[in-house]
Amino acid sequence: MFEGFEMFVMFPDSQNHYALRPFDKLRGTFAQGPLTLQTFQTLQTFQTFLMNLYFDNCATSFPKPAAVAEAMVSHLNETGGTYGRSAYPRIFQSTKLVEECRDSLATLVGTAEGEKIIFTANATTALNLMIQGICKRGGHVLTSAMEHNAIARPLEHLRQLGWIEWELLESAPDGTIITEKIASKLRPNTILVAVCHMSNVNGMAQSPGEIKKAIGEIPLLVDASQSLGSHPVLVDEWGVDFLAFTGHKSLLGPTGTGGAFVRRQELVEPLIYGGTGSGSDSLSMPSYLPDRFEAGTPNITGIHGLNAALKNRPVPRHTRDDFADLLREVKTNNNYVVRCATDFANQGKLFSVVHHSLSSSELALRFYETYGIESRAGLHCAPLAHRHLGSFPNGDCRFSLSPYHTPEELNFLAKAIHDVGR
Ligand SMILES: Cc1ncc(COP(=O)(O)O)c(C=O)c1O
């Protein structure tokens, strides 16, 4: 009955339940759909791999804590209520929860000033808000060689409009900004330095505190899309002026959530104008935070989910040493160039590989078809980073970890990388 099936993999489904799917050796694919209880009992006699093979958590994390969906369903089906407008218990309840989430995010980014956290739909919106809002004055902008298009495209758009000039800071081979060389790039009209905290291509984390020291009063905008939730973020200690984050990656919240920390709001013109439920007698946006940058009804249901994610962080199932072992193991294979931070102390939970002969998409296809491993092939929306690392325009194949991955799953990934790259 199971002739041709050689291994069994647990695939997470949309309800966060794992379904056992056999690998059909004859067809070279995984069988579709979960097995019945009866076949499951039979399969238990086989060697089974009960694994989470989703390694694309940098795109969006999966699975989420079960409490995320529960909180969202509860807001949609039971509690309801909008945010900060009118006065009846249902609204007080949902407004209180939004503010609770805002305060938790403030603590997480390293400040006690909750009102300086604003909600947006994602990091891209937050970055556009800051970049376009600051650059209205025109001037010179510095950024890094490792940027995602969420920073590079708004900058380039504003350059094409003739508002700004932008250029790259000097970086080490892994993309780390060389802080000693920042001063030579500063100009009297430099209005902004915008850099990612953690690269979404090789996982290298910059040192925002050192960058801020080097630029003094010039505003620093940090893109913490990949770091917040998996790496320490300390806006007050670093002196960061603006920080953008997203809810659906390492924070394990739902898509459609994100935001920014805004220290120097006087430097930013709003991008979106509209109702805030406050100061409605004026046709101008309120001057105070967070209202100034929160026109329109926020994603209240999503924020319920994000709040639940923050309260129900899973205990990581693997240690940093397990991750270091994985990287060490992959690096022993000479058929690959492994993209990671030069110093493991600056390494976030992702890395990528370039094979000497297989393209990134061929690699990702083989990982999926042979092992059920879901990875990401291509440029990862970060062409600047690939130019810097030398893999433009083909890109690489990226693996990004979740706190739910076990050491066994990391070992499985290491073996699969060896096998596919042979
Ligand atoms: C470094 C970086 N910045 C910004 C973004 C954009 O995040 P979002 O899609 O949530 O707007 C991403 C997403 O992959 C990213 O990796």
The ligand as an SDF file (V2000), in Angstrom:
LIG
                    3D

 16 16  0  0  0  0  0  0  0  0999 V2000
   14.6560   44.5280    5.4130 C   0  0  0  0  0  0  0  0  0  0  0  0
   13.2070   44.6550    5.0410 C   0  0  0  0  0  0  0  0  0  0  0  0
   12.6530   45.8660    5.0250 N   0  0  0  0  0  0  0  0  0  0  0  0
   11.3530   46.0470    4.7290 C   0  0  0  0  0  0  0  0  0  0  0  0
   10.5540   44.9850    4.4050 C   0  0  0  0  0  0  0  0  0  0  0  0
    9.1120   45.2270    4.0980 C   0  0  0  0  0  0  0  0  0  0  0  0
    8.2880   44.6550    5.0540 O   0  0  0  0  0  0  0  0  0  0  0  0
    6.7110   44.6480    4.8180 P   0  0  0  0  0  0  0  0  0  0  0  0
    6.4720   43.7170    3.6720 O   0  0  0  0  0  0  0  0  0  0  0  0
    6.1200   44.1640    6.0740 O   0  0  0  0  0  0  0  0  0  0  0  0
    6.3090   46.0200    4.4660 O   0  0  0  0  0  0  0  0  0  0  0  0
   11.0920   43.7010    4.3810 C   0  0  0  0  0  0  0  0  0  0  0  0
   10.2740   42.5430    3.9840 C   0  0  0  0  0  0  0  0  0  0  0  0
   10.7390   41.5240    3.5630 O   0  0  0  0  0  0  0  0  0  0  0  0
   12.4530   43.5380    4.7100 C   0  0  0  0  0  0  0  0  0  0  0  0
   13.0230   42.3320    4.7130 O   0  0  0  0  0  0  0  0  0  0  0  0
  1  2  1  0
  2  3  1  0
  2 15  2  0
  3  4  2  0
  4  5  1  0
  5  6  1  0
  5 12  2  0
  6  7  1  0
  7  8  1  0
  8  9  2  0
  8 10  1  0
  8 11  1  0
 12 13  1  0
 12 15  1  0
 13 14  2  0
 15 16  1  0
M  END
$$$$
